[in-house]
């Protein structure tokens, strides 16, 4: 019996196509829109208005986000790895992928091999009553810090908010403030340098006898806990951080991931990242801040937009 060679060729090609599809299906998935996407590749949701990026394994971004293979605010761009699961891209280079970052000074922090209180554990300070709440304090090296984020509702002000406008988040994480509200400065300071109005120990919205920590004050804390490279590990609370991001809370600082707000009404990163203001300006538009992450042991130092970023506040004793 004769065999049709064209039939055999077509059958062979069909089997090859089936085999190729079955092999590639382990690495790719079909999106609801019919697009084929590598399921193991991490991409970024880029929010241009806020100059921030969130890594994602999803096939689409929430409203306002644009899916990208990298974060354009990292310099040079940091390509995502398949093992990355961070909801926010960050970089030690200039203009890292953090909220409102115009440039990064990560690493420009005084470090020391000595660790204050390293063998003595938590050293409690005096409790402080302020507003309708009582705050515990801790002594770390030569400084005394309030042991949780400030939750003070500034009278007649709408730039201090609860994350997602939920009072339960204020109770857990404290309130979020823009810089001029935290500093009790005129709104004109959002767009000009106000160093002439900033005191050496600037009280801002802190209780009497306490102040918003300056950039130098934060540097002292970094030194006391052994340097910025491991400061997050020792300052983060032992619970409350998502994805195994809890710290050792070696000094009772109990840092929690309160996330950040944006003056346009956006909120991001609660449970994953914490952001705290300093009293020190970088330029007319930005002030220095400190950041901690669920997936890192360090504490980073950035300059962030004074007007549009809403961060947490810690108070330091005069």
C-alpha positions, 0 to 999 in steps of 0.5 A: 500500500502506498503511503502519502508522503505529504500526509506523513509530513503534515502529521510530523509537523503537527506532532512537533507543534504539539510537543513544542506547545506542551514544553513551553506551557510550563513557563508561560501562561495566557492572560485574560486578554490573550497575551502570553506572559512568562509566569516566573518573571517579576515585573513592575507597576510604575506610578509616574505621578508618584515616581514609585514602582511596585514589583508584581507577579500579576498580569495587570496593575491597579488603576494608575499603574503601568506594567513594565519590565523594570523600574525607570526611577532606578539609576541604572534601571534594576532588572527584576529577578524571578525571586523578587517579591518586593511590592516596592522597588528600591535601589542604593543608587541615585533616584531610587524607586521610593515614594517621591525620591529625587535622589538617594543618599543611602549609605551616607550615614555615620556607622560604627562597630560599637553597639549601644545597649547591645548586651543590656537589652531594652532600657525604658525611659519615662512615659509621656502623656500627649493628646489623649494617649500615653507613650512609652519611651526607650533609651538607645545609646545617648538618646531617648526615643518615643517607642512608637509612631506619633498618633497626634491629630493636629487640630484643624488640619487635613494633612495628617491622616490614617492609612486608608483613612481607617482609624484602626490603622492610626491605632496600630501604626500612628498617623501619617503627616506631610513634612510641614505639618509634622514641623508646624511650619507655614505651607510656603515651606513646601516650596522653599528652604525654611532653614531659618525657621527650623530650630536645632531641636525643632519641636514641631508636633511633638510634646514639650521637651521632645522634637522631630529628629534631625538627620544628624539625630538619625545618624546618631541612632544608626551609630548606636545600633551598629550602623545602618546596614543592620539597623533595620534588623535591630529596630524593627518590631518582632511582629507586624511585618508581612512576609517574614519581615519582622526584626529583633527589636533589640532596643525596644524601638518597635518600628512598624511598617506604617506605609506612606500616603500621598497628598492625592489620596493614595496609600501604599506599603502598609505591612511592608515598609516604614517611612519616617521624617527628619527635621532636615531639608535637602532642598526647597522641595525635599527633606531627609527621611529614613526607610525600613523594609520587610525584605531588608536589614538596613535603614535607608536615607532618602530625600523626599517631597515635603508636600506630597509624601505623608510619612510617620513621625517619631519624637526624640527627647531634647 
